[in-house]
Amino acid sequence: MSKSRIFLWGMLAFVAGVGIRSFVFVPYIVMWMVGVAAAVMFVIGVRQGSRAAWMGGLFAVALVLGVFRLDMAEYHRPDVSAWYGKNVRAEGVVWEAPRRDVVLQRMKIKIRAIDGVSLGEPFFVLAGVRPYPRYHIGDRVQFDGVLQQPENFSDFDYVSYLARDGIFLVTAFPRAEKTGEDTAWRVTVVLAAVKDAFESNIDTALPEPHAAFMKGLLLGERASLPQELVENFKVAGVSHIVALSGYNITLIGRNLMNLLLWCTAPFVISFWIAVAAIFLFVLMTGA
Protein backbone atom coordinates (compact mmCIF):
# COMPACT_ATOMS: atom_id res chain seq x y z
CA MET A 1 0.00 0.00 0.00
CA SER A 2 1.38 3.40 -0.98
CA LYS A 3 2.17 6.12 1.56
CA SER A 4 -0.64 8.31 0.21
CA ARG A 5 -3.19 5.54 0.78
CA ILE A 6 -1.88 4.88 4.27
CA PHE A 7 -2.21 8.58 5.04
CA LEU A 8 -5.75 8.63 3.62
CA TRP A 9 -6.84 5.65 5.68
CA GLY A 10 -5.22 7.16 8.76
CA MET A 11 -7.18 10.38 8.24
CA LEU A 12 -10.38 8.36 7.81
CA ALA A 13 -9.65 6.56 11.08
CA PHE A 14 -9.07 9.90 12.79
CA VAL A 15 -12.39 11.23 11.45
CA ALA A 16 -14.09 8.03 12.59
CA GLY A 17 -12.73 8.66 16.09
CA VAL A 18 -14.16 12.17 16.03
CA GLY A 19 -17.50 10.72 14.90
CA ILE A 20 -17.55 8.09 17.66
CA ARG A 21 -16.79 10.69 20.34
CA SER A 22 -19.53 12.99 19.02
CA PHE A 23 -22.13 10.32 19.88
CA VAL A 24 -20.56 8.39 22.76
CA PHE A 25 -18.53 9.50 25.78
CA VAL A 26 -15.28 7.52 25.93
CA PRO A 27 -13.54 7.38 29.35
CA TYR A 28 -9.87 8.28 29.46
CA ILE A 29 -8.94 4.84 30.81
CA VAL A 30 -10.45 3.26 27.69
CA MET A 31 -8.53 5.67 25.44
CA TRP A 32 -5.28 4.87 27.26
CA MET A 33 -5.83 1.10 27.08
CA VAL A 34 -6.69 1.15 23.38
CA GLY A 35 -3.84 3.56 22.63
CA VAL A 36 -1.23 1.45 24.45
CA ALA A 37 -2.50 -1.75 22.83
CA ALA A 38 -2.39 -0.09 19.40
CA ALA A 39 1.17 1.14 19.98
CA VAL A 40 2.28 -2.33 21.05
CA MET A 41 0.60 -3.86 18.00
CA PHE A 42 2.37 -1.34 15.76
CA VAL A 43 5.81 -2.09 17.26
CA ILE A 44 5.29 -5.87 17.04
CA GLY A 45 4.11 -5.56 13.46
CA VAL A 46 7.17 -3.54 12.47
CA ARG A 47 9.59 -5.93 14.22
CA GLN A 48 8.00 -9.05 12.74
CA GLY A 49 7.35 -7.54 9.32
CA SER A 50 3.60 -8.08 9.60
CA ARG A 51 1.93 -5.35 7.55
CA ALA A 52 -1.54 -6.20 8.84
CA ALA A 53 -0.38 -5.81 12.46
CA TRP A 54 1.47 -2.50 12.12
CA MET A 55 -1.24 -1.00 9.90
CA GLY A 56 -3.93 -2.08 12.33
CA GLY A 57 -1.98 -0.52 15.19
CA LEU A 58 -1.43 2.68 13.22
CA PHE A 59 -5.10 3.05 12.36
CA ALA A 60 -6.13 2.30 15.95
CA VAL A 61 -3.81 5.07 17.16
CA ALA A 62 -5.38 7.47 14.64
CA LEU A 63 -8.83 6.45 15.87
CA VAL A 64 -7.90 7.16 19.48
CA LEU A 65 -6.37 10.50 18.51
CA GLY A 66 -9.66 11.47 16.86
CA VAL A 67 -11.60 10.59 20.01
CA PHE A 68 -9.12 12.53 22.14
CA ARG A 69 -9.17 15.57 19.84
CA LEU A 70 -12.92 16.07 20.09
CA ASP A 71 -12.82 15.36 23.82
CA MET A 72 -10.29 18.17 24.27
CA ALA A 73 -12.44 20.52 22.18
CA GLU A 74 -15.45 19.73 24.38
CA TYR A 75 -13.38 20.10 27.56
CA HIS A 76 -12.14 23.56 26.63
CA ARG A 77 -15.57 24.84 25.56
CA PRO A 78 -16.37 27.87 27.75
CA ASP A 79 -19.47 27.78 29.95
CA VAL A 80 -21.41 30.87 28.87
CA SER A 81 -24.84 29.74 30.05
CA ALA A 82 -24.80 32.41 32.77
CA TRP A 83 -25.04 35.10 30.06
CA TYR A 84 -28.03 33.73 28.15
CA GLY A 85 -30.62 36.48 27.71
CA LYS A 86 -28.59 39.04 29.70
CA ASN A 87 -28.39 42.68 28.62
CA VAL A 88 -24.73 43.59 29.11
CA ARG A 89 -22.08 46.16 28.31
CA ALA A 90 -19.24 44.18 26.82
CA GLU A 91 -15.72 45.12 25.76
CA GLY A 92 -13.59 43.17 23.36
CA VAL A 93 -11.59 42.99 20.14
CA VAL A 94 -12.77 42.27 16.61
CA TRP A 95 -10.96 38.97 16.13
CA GLU A 96 -11.53 38.33 12.42
CA ALA A 97 -12.30 40.48 9.40
CA PRO A 98 -16.05 41.24 9.54
CA ARG A 99 -18.27 39.70 6.89
CA ARG A 100 -20.30 42.42 5.21
CA ASP A 101 -23.31 42.67 2.98
CA VAL A 102 -25.59 45.57 2.10
CA VAL A 103 -27.49 45.52 5.41
CA LEU A 104 -25.23 43.89 7.98
CA GLN A 105 -21.73 43.42 9.38
CA ARG A 106 -21.08 40.17 11.20
CA MET A 107 -18.22 40.52 13.67
CA LYS A 108 -16.49 37.80 15.67
CA ILE A 109 -15.58 39.60 18.89
CA LYS A 110 -13.34 38.24 21.62
CA ILE A 111 -15.01 39.46 24.82
CA ARG A 112 -12.57 40.43 27.55
CA ALA A 113 -14.78 42.32 29.98
CA ILE A 114 -18.49 42.51 30.81
CA ASP A 115 -20.04 45.37 32.80
CA GLY A 116 -16.57 46.64 33.62
CA VAL A 117 -15.34 43.33 35.07
CA SER A 118 -12.46 41.55 33.29
CA LEU A 119 -13.11 37.95 32.38
CA GLY A 120 -10.73 35.26 33.53
CA GLU A 121 -11.53 33.24 30.41
CA PRO A 122 -12.43 35.38 27.36
CA PHE A 123 -14.96 33.98 24.90
CA PHE A 124 -16.26 34.80 21.43
CA VAL A 125 -19.53 36.47 20.46
CA LEU A 126 -20.94 36.89 16.97
CA ALA A 127 -22.37 40.42 16.75
CA GLY A 128 -24.54 41.56 13.87
CA VAL A 129 -24.37 45.35 13.49
CA ARG A 130 -25.36 47.86 10.82
CA PRO A 131 -23.04 48.22 7.81
CA TYR A 132 -21.70 51.63 8.89
CA PRO A 133 -19.45 52.65 10.46
CA ARG A 134 -17.20 49.91 9.20
CA TYR A 135 -15.19 47.89 11.69
CA HIS A 136 -11.91 46.11 11.01
CA ILE A 137 -9.99 43.26 12.52
CA GLY A 138 -8.02 44.46 15.55
CA ASP A 139 -10.52 47.20 16.51
CA ARG A 140 -11.34 47.44 20.19
CA VAL A 141 -15.10 47.79 20.58
CA GLN A 142 -17.69 48.28 23.28
CA PHE A 143 -21.32 47.36 22.85
CA ASP A 144 -24.56 47.27 24.80
CA GLY A 145 -26.84 44.40 23.84
CA VAL A 146 -28.54 41.16 24.77
CA LEU A 147 -26.46 37.99 24.56
CA GLN A 148 -28.39 35.04 23.18
CA GLN A 149 -27.77 31.35 22.69
CA PRO A 150 -27.67 30.60 18.94
CA GLU A 151 -30.49 28.47 17.55
CA ASN A 152 -30.64 26.05 14.66
CA PHE A 153 -32.64 26.68 11.52
CA SER A 154 -35.05 24.07 10.22
CA ASP A 155 -32.57 22.87 7.60
CA PHE A 156 -29.23 24.03 9.00
CA ASP A 157 -27.25 23.20 12.16
CA TYR A 158 -26.30 26.80 12.90
CA VAL A 159 -25.18 26.00 16.47
CA SER A 160 -22.52 23.54 15.29
CA TYR A 161 -21.53 25.88 12.45
CA LEU A 162 -20.68 28.60 14.99
CA ALA A 163 -19.19 26.17 17.51
CA ARG A 164 -16.46 25.16 15.06
CA ASP A 165 -15.19 28.77 15.37
CA GLY A 166 -15.56 28.79 19.15
CA ILE A 167 -18.70 30.97 19.08
CA PHE A 168 -21.46 30.10 21.55
CA LEU A 169 -23.22 33.46 21.95
CA VAL A 170 -24.75 35.91 19.48
CA THR A 171 -26.14 39.42 19.73
CA ALA A 172 -28.26 41.26 17.17
CA PHE A 173 -27.88 44.99 16.47
CA PRO A 174 -26.28 46.08 19.76
CA ARG A 175 -25.29 49.71 20.30
CA ALA A 176 -21.62 49.45 19.38
CA GLU A 177 -18.71 51.86 19.14
CA LYS A 178 -15.00 51.64 18.45
CA THR A 179 -12.88 52.55 21.48
CA GLY A 180 -9.38 52.03 20.06
CA GLU A 181 -7.15 49.45 18.46
CA ASP A 182 -5.63 46.33 19.94
CA THR A 183 -1.90 46.71 20.56
CA ALA A 184 -1.10 42.98 20.45
CA TRP A 185 0.68 41.99 17.23
CA ARG A 186 -1.07 39.36 15.09
CA VAL A 187 -0.20 38.34 11.56
CA THR A 188 -3.89 38.34 10.59
CA VAL A 189 -4.17 42.02 11.53
CA VAL A 190 -1.14 42.89 9.38
CA LEU A 191 -2.55 40.90 6.44
CA ALA A 192 -5.94 42.60 6.83
CA ALA A 193 -4.21 45.99 6.65
CA VAL A 194 -2.47 44.90 3.43
CA LYS A 195 -5.80 43.76 1.98
CA ASP A 196 -7.52 47.04 2.93
CA ALA A 197 -4.72 49.04 1.31
CA PHE A 198 -4.97 46.90 -1.83
CA GLU A 199 -8.74 47.42 -2.02
CA SER A 200 -8.29 51.16 -1.51
CA ASN A 201 -5.83 51.31 -4.41
CA ILE A 202 -8.26 49.40 -6.62
CA ASP A 203 -11.02 51.89 -5.72
CA THR A 204 -8.68 54.75 -6.66
CA ALA A 205 -7.63 53.21 -9.98
CA LEU A 206 -11.00 51.95 -11.25
CA PRO A 207 -14.57 53.29 -11.32
CA GLU A 208 -17.55 51.27 -10.10
CA PRO A 209 -18.67 48.60 -10.77
CA HIS A 210 -15.30 47.71 -12.29
CA ALA A 211 -13.52 48.18 -8.94
CA ALA A 212 -16.00 45.90 -7.14
CA PHE A 213 -15.59 43.29 -9.89
CA MET A 214 -11.79 43.43 -9.63
CA LYS A 215 -11.91 43.02 -5.83
CA GLY A 216 -14.18 40.02 -6.28
CA LEU A 217 -11.94 38.53 -8.93
CA LEU A 218 -8.68 38.94 -7.01
CA LEU A 219 -9.75 38.79 -3.35
CA GLY A 220 -13.17 37.14 -3.35
CA GLU A 221 -14.66 40.34 -1.90
CA ARG A 222 -18.28 40.20 -3.10
CA ALA A 223 -20.00 42.50 -0.62
CA SER A 224 -19.39 45.64 -2.73
CA LEU A 225 -20.73 44.11 -5.95
CA PRO A 226 -23.99 45.75 -7.08
CA GLN A 227 -26.94 43.39 -6.63
CA GLU A 228 -27.90 43.78 -10.28
CA LEU A 229 -24.44 42.64 -11.35
CA VAL A 230 -24.60 39.66 -8.99
CA GLU A 231 -27.95 38.63 -10.48
CA ASN A 232 -26.55 38.99 -14.01
CA PHE A 233 -23.66 36.70 -13.05
CA LYS A 234 -26.13 34.13 -11.74
CA VAL A 235 -28.23 34.27 -14.92
CA ALA A 236 -25.12 33.87 -17.08
CA GLY A 237 -23.78 31.07 -14.87
CA VAL A 238 -20.45 32.79 -14.18
CA SER A 239 -20.76 33.58 -10.45
CA HIS A 240 -17.69 31.41 -9.84
CA ILE A 241 -15.36 34.01 -11.36
CA VAL A 242 -15.74 36.26 -8.30
CA ALA A 243 -15.32 33.41 -5.81
CA LEU A 244 -11.93 32.41 -4.45
CA SER A 245 -10.90 28.98 -5.66
CA GLY A 246 -7.90 26.85 -6.46
CA TYR A 247 -7.50 28.84 -9.67
CA ASN A 248 -6.57 31.97 -7.66
CA ILE A 249 -4.09 29.93 -5.64
CA THR A 250 -2.59 28.50 -8.83
CA LEU A 251 -2.10 31.96 -10.32
CA ILE A 252 -0.32 33.25 -7.23
CA GLY A 253 1.89 30.22 -6.66
CA ARG A 254 2.84 29.63 -10.27
CA ASN A 255 3.52 33.25 -11.21
CA LEU A 256 5.56 33.84 -8.05
CA MET A 257 7.62 30.73 -8.74
CA ASN A 258 8.19 31.81 -12.35
CA LEU A 259 9.33 35.24 -11.17
CA LEU A 260 11.76 33.79 -8.63
CA LEU A 261 13.12 31.26 -11.12
CA TRP A 262 13.57 34.06 -13.66
CA CYS A 263 15.59 35.87 -10.98
CA THR A 264 17.79 32.71 -10.83
CA ALA A 265 16.55 31.63 -7.39
CA PRO A 266 16.98 27.87 -6.77
CA PHE A 267 13.87 25.77 -7.41
CA VAL A 268 13.59 24.57 -3.79
CA ILE A 269 13.73 28.12 -2.43
CA SER A 270 11.24 29.33 -5.05
CA PHE A 271 8.88 26.48 -4.18
CA TRP A 272 8.84 27.15 -0.44
CA ILE A 273 8.49 30.91 -0.90
CA ALA A 274 5.48 30.24 -3.15
CA VAL A 275 4.00 27.90 -0.52
CA ALA A 276 4.45 30.60 2.15
CA ALA A 277 2.83 33.20 -0.13
CA ILE A 278 -0.16 30.92 -0.73
CA PHE A 279 -0.54 30.37 3.01
CA LEU A 280 -0.46 34.12 3.70
CA PHE A 281 -2.89 34.80 0.85
CA VAL A 282 -5.37 32.28 2.26
CA LEU A 283 -5.12 33.93 5.69
CA MET A 284 -5.51 37.40 4.15
CA THR A 285 -8.69 36.46 2.33
CA GLY A 286 -10.35 34.91 5.37
CA ALA A 287 -9.12 31.28 5.23
Salt bridges, closest charged atoms under 4 A:
ASP71 OD1 - ARG21 NE 2.94
GLU74 OE2 - ARG77 NH2 3.61
GLU96 OE2 - LYS108 NZ 3.39
ASP101 OD2 - ARG106 NH1 3.24
ASP139 OD1 - LYS178 NZ 3.36
ASP144 OD1 - ARG89 NE 2.81
GLU181 OE2 - LYS178 NZ 3.35
ASP182 OD1 - ARG112 NH1 3.51
ASP203 OD1 - LYS215 NZ 3.10
GLU221 OE1 - LYS195 NZ 3.58
GLU231 OE2 - LYS234 NZ 3.91
